[in-house]
Amino acid sequence: MAVLTQRRRGVQQERPGARRRPAPHRKDNKIAFAMLAPALILLSIFVIWPLIYAWVVSFYQWNFYQESVFIGLRNFQIVLNDATFRESIVRGLTFALIVVPVILLVAFLFASLVKTMGRRMATVLKVSIYIPTVISGVIASIVFVLVYEYRQGILNYLLGLVGVSDVAWLGSARTALYALTVPAIWLGLGLASLIMLAGLLDIPESYYESAELEGANWFQRTFFITIPLMKNIILYLLVTGFVAAIQQYELPLIMTGGGPTQSTLLPNLLIFQRFTGDLYVGYSIAAALLLFLVLGSLSAVIFRLINSEKAVDG
């Protein structure tokens, strides 16, 4: 009788319709860990351990030929007191503030256009916009050097047809950094457009139909339906875009070499030059770690300003 009473109490305590979750099997956990093991091993060897070792080396006066000497935070003090490094960070942020918003805006407009096209035309447009993504940054740099050439460049030739005199796009400190933003936008536009298009296609058409019945125009549907539901995608493109833009390396290296007068010397290029030019690598390692902290802080700020949410429709 006591056993029956306990069972009845247990049945009464359970909510009607509630289902018990099956307990995970140890075998499933082992399979999951086995599938994750290769990725974790590679991550530990090529990311986690080098990062830890870089922090250790940053506290030493270290090179490849002499015995290292512990100097504490001296390397970080040298980097923080270096005006060239601080200016490169500001320059990188300026570069990113130009490139990323333009990519997001143009990608959104292009994705909205492709969404309204037929299947064949949409396929042609998607292939066309994605081609720059598969082009090497080195090749793109060489192409745009020819475009910006002072005497025989295509851009100055076209401007000359309307009476504009030749401009030294890559030879002037006033225009060089802005000239680099164009190939950066061109290279990053394809992938961002396809991601935007995937997000637009994921929004149910019933939302737009209901809004049209209520009399909402295109701008109202965009600002009250599309953009809120695209928040996660916009957040992803913002974070990845800013990180990639600030770390841009190939374009300034090949097109300008950081000049003229260091006007295009972005942080990664500065670190590379100091690493290959200095006998002691403490400066370059400390600068790389500080750049790592800057990028992490920037990503945290973006996540804080734009709170991501789970998808509405699952």
N, C-alpha and C positions, 0 to 999 in steps of 0.2 A: 504493500500500500504506500509506503514512503517513497518508493521508486516511482510509482505512477503519479504521485502528487508532485514530485520534482519535475517530471516530464511535462505535466500539465502547466505548471508555472513557467517552464521554459517556452512552451508554445504560446502562452498568453503574452509573454514579454516580447516575442518577435512581432514585428509589424506585419500586417497582411500584405502580401505581394512582394515582400522583400526577398531578395536572392542573396545567398551566401556566396562570397567570392571564393573561388577555388584557391587553395593554398599553392603557392609556386613550388614546383618540384625542384629538387636539387639538381636533377639531370638537366633541366632547362637552364638553370643558372650556369652550370658548367659549359654548356654549349654557347651561351651568350659570352662568357668570359673568353672562351676559345676563339670566337669570331672577332672579339675586340683586341685580343692579344697582339696580333701583328701590327695594328695601327698604334697601339700603346707603346710597343717596343720601338717602332720607328720614330714616334713622337718623342720618346725619352732620349733616343740616341741623337737625333738631329735638331731638337728644339730645346727640351728641358735641360739636358746636361750642358750643351753649349751656352745656354743663358746663365746657368749657375756658374760655370767656369768663367764667363765674361765678367760677372760681378766680382769674382775672386781676383781676377787679373787686374781689374780696375783699381784695386787698392795697392798695386805694386808699380814700381818703375821697371817696366818689363820690355825686353826685346828678344830677338832670336839668337843673339850672340853672347850675351852676358848674363850673369846671375842676377835674378830679380831682387829688388830691394823694397821692403814695405814702406809706403809713404802715406797710408791712410786715405783721406779725402782730398789729397793734393791734386790729383788729376781732375776731379770734379770742380775744384776751385779754379783751376786754370781754364777749363771750358766755360764756366759761368762768367768769368771775368773777361773772356774773349768777345770783343764786340762783333767780330766776324761771324761767330756762331750765333749770337743773338739776332743779328741782322738776317742770317740765313733762315732762322725759324720764322721771323716776321715775313720774309719774302715767300717762304713756303706756304704760310697761312694766306697771304695775299693771292698767291697762285691758285690755291684751293678754293678760295672764296669767289674767284672768277670762273673756274672750270666747272665745279660741281653744280652750282645752281643753273648754269646754262645747259649742262647735260640733262639735268632733271626736267627742266622746262621743255627743251626740244624733244626729249624722249617721250614725255607725256603727250605732247601735241602730235608727234609722229604715231604713237601707239593709238591715239584716238582716231587719227585718220585711217590707219590700217584696219581698225575695227569696223569701220563703215564700208570698206571695200569688199568686192567679191573675192572668191577663193583664189582665183588665178592671179589677179592683180595684187592681192595681199601677199601671196607667195613671192612674187617678183620684188615687191618692196622690202619684205623681210630679208631676202637674200642680199639685196643691194645694201641695206643699212648694216648688215652683219659682216660684210666683206672686210672693212677696216679692222675688225676685231682680230682676224686671223693674220693680219699683216704684222711683221716684226716692227718693233719700235725703231730699230736701226734703219730699216728701209724707209719708214715714214719720215724719219729725221732727214735722210738724204733727199727725199722728194721735196720736202718743204724748204730745205736749204736752196734748192733750185728755184722754188717758187719765190722765195724772198731775195734772190740774188739782186744786188744793187743795180748793175748795169744791164744784165740780160735776163733778169727774172721775169716770170710770167705775170706776177702781180703788178710790178712797176710798168710793164708793157701795157697791161689793161688800163691802169690809171693814166698812162701817158695818152691814151686815146681820147680821154675826156679832159686833157689839159693839165693834169696833176704832175708835178715834177717828181723825179726819182726820190725814193725814201730809203735810207739805210736801215731797214727793219731790224736786222740782226747786228748792225754795227753801231747802234745808238743805245745808250743806257735808258733813254726814255721809252723806247719801243720794244726792246729785246724781250723783256719778260712777257709782255702782252702778245708778242708774236709767237711765243712758245705755247700760249694757251690754245691757239687754234688747232695745231696737231694733237694736243692732248684731248681736246673736246672731240675731235674727229675719231680718235682711237677708242675713246670710251663710250661713244654714243650708241654703237650697235648693240652691245650686251644690255645696256640700260634700257634701250627701247624694247627689246624682247621681253625683259623682265616686267616692264611696265605693261606691255601688251598682255602678258599672262595674267597679271593682276586685274586688268580691265575685263578680260574674258571670264574671270572667276566671279564677277559681280552679277547676281541674278538680274535678268532683264525685267522681272516683275517689279523691282524697285523703281526703275525708270518709267515703266508703264503707269504705275500708281501715281508717280509724281507728275506725269503729263496730264493725267486725268484731273489732278488738283490745280493744273494751270502753271506748273513750274517751267521756266524757260531753261535754255542750255546752261547758263551760268549758275542758276540755282541748283540744277541737278548736279553740276560739277562740284560746287562748293559744299553742298549738304549731303550728297550721296557718294560721289566718286572719291573725293579726297579723304573723307573720314574712313571709308572702307579700304583705301590704299595706304593707310598710315603705316602698317608694318613694312610694306615694300619701300615706301619713301624713307623710312628709318634705315632700312638695310642699305639702300643706295647712298644715303647721306654718309653713313659711317664708313662703308667700304670706299666710297668716292673720295672722302677727305683723307683717309689713310693713304690711298694710292696716289693722290695728287701731291701731298706733302712729301712723299717718298720718291717722287719722280726723279729719275736718274739718267735715262738714256737720252732724252731730248736735250737737256742742257749740256750734256757731255759732248754730243756729236755736233749739235747745231751751233753752240757758242763757246763751249769749254768753260762755262761759268762767267764769261765776260759779256759785254765790255765793262771794265771796272767793277767786276763781281756783281753786276746787276742781275745775273741769272744763276748765281751760285746758290743752289738749293741745298738743304741740309745733307742729303745723301751724297751729293757730289763733293761737298766740303769734307765729309768724313772719308770718302774714298781718296781724295787728294792728300789728306794728312796721313792716312794709313800707308800710302805708297811713297810718300815723300819724307816722312820722319823716321828717324832711327828707332825711337821709342813709340810704341803703339798705345800707350796709356791714354793719350788725348783722344784718339779715334774711338777707342773702346768706351771711354767715359762719355763722349759725345753721342755715340750710338745708344747707350743706355739712357741718357737724358732724353734723346729723341723718342725712345720707347716709352718713357714716362709721359712725355708730351702727347703722344698719340693715344695712350691709354686714358689720360685725363680728358682729352678732346672727345673721345668716344663716350666716356661716362657723362660728359656734359650734354652731348646730343641725346643720349638715352634718357637723361633727366628731363630735358626740355620737351621731348616727344615721347610720351609714354606709350609703349607698344601694347596692343591688346590682342587677345585671341581672335581668331576668325569668327565672323558672325555665323556663317553656315558651316557646319561640320559634316 
